[in-house]
Amino acid sequence: MNTLLVMIGAAIGAPARYAIDQYIRRFTTKPLGTFTVNIVGSFFIGLTFKASTETHELLAIGFAGAFTTWSTFMLDLYLAYELRRYKDALINVSASLIFGLFAAWAGVQLVS
């Protein structure tokens, strides 16, 4: 049952990430789609902090695990570095860490 819950969550999270990222890419060349899904996902994981095991597996591990994307974040940073857009890379990594941490904290606070 646990694997099925993770699979169901992931089957919803990955297409949601793709759709949001593709929509945002229409308006900017900056990696704001990846930034957005990672911040929203951090908040969402925080919201599931005190959830039951089944809810945690479905929403945090399955949905949010597939919705957020570490690998794309790393690629965005690498490409900014390769293009010598050092300021963009620094802003991306700093904002992602600061806002991601805040979003996870806010989610936990809402359920505590």
N, C-alpha and C positions, 0 to 999 in steps of 0.2 A: 504493500500500500504506500509506503514512504516514497519509493522510486516513482510510482505513478503520480503522486502529488507534485513532486519536483518536475516531472515531465510536463504535466499540465500547466504549471506555473511558467515554465520556460517556454512552452509553446505560445503563450500569450505575451510574455516579456520581450522576447527577441523581435517579433514583428512590430511590437509597439515602439521599441527603440529605433528600429529601421525607419518606420513611418515618421517619427518625430525628427530624426536626424535629416532625412531627405527633405522634409518640409522646411526646416530651418536653413538648409543649404541653399534654398532658392533665394535667400535674402542676404547671404554673407559668405565670404570665403574663409572666415575665421571658424575655428572648431567649436562653435557655440552649440551645435546639436549634441556633441559628445559631452560637453560641459553640462548642458541642461539635463540630460538623462542621468548623468552621474550624481548630480546634486539632488534631483528628485528621487533617485534610487536610494541615496544615503538617508534622506528623510523617511522614505518608505520603510527601509530596514529598521530605522529607529522606532517607527510606529509598531513594528512587530516584536519589539524587545521582550514584552511580557506575554506574548501570545502562546497558545497551546503548541505542542510539538507539531501537530498536523498543520496548523495555520502557519507556523514558522517555516515548515518544509515547503508548503505551497507558495507562500508569498515572499518570504525572505530569500530562501535558497533557490526556489524555482523561478518565480517572476522577477524579483529584483536581481538575482544572479545573472539572468539572461538579459535583463533590461539595461543594467549598467555594463560598462565596458572598459576594463583596464587596458587591454591590448590596443584599442583604438586611441585611447588617451596617450599611451606611450608612442604610438606612431605619429600622432599629431605633434608631440614634443620633438621627436626626432626630425620630422620634416621641417619644423620651424628652425631647428638648429642647422640643418643642412642648407636651408635657404638664407641662413644668417639673419633670421628674424629673432634675434636673441631676446629683445624686449617682449615680443609676443609669447615666446616660450616661457619666460619668467612670469609674465602675467598669468598665463594659463596654469602653470603648476602652482603658483601661489594662490590664485583665486580658487582653484579646484580643491586644494587642501583646506583653506580657510572656510569656504562656503560648504564644502562637503562635511567637515567636522561640525560646523554649526547646524547643518541640516539634520545630521544624525542625532546631535544633542537635542534639538528641538523636537524631533519625533519621540525620543525617549521621554522627554519632559511631558509631552502631551498624554502619554499613557501611564505615567507614574503618579 
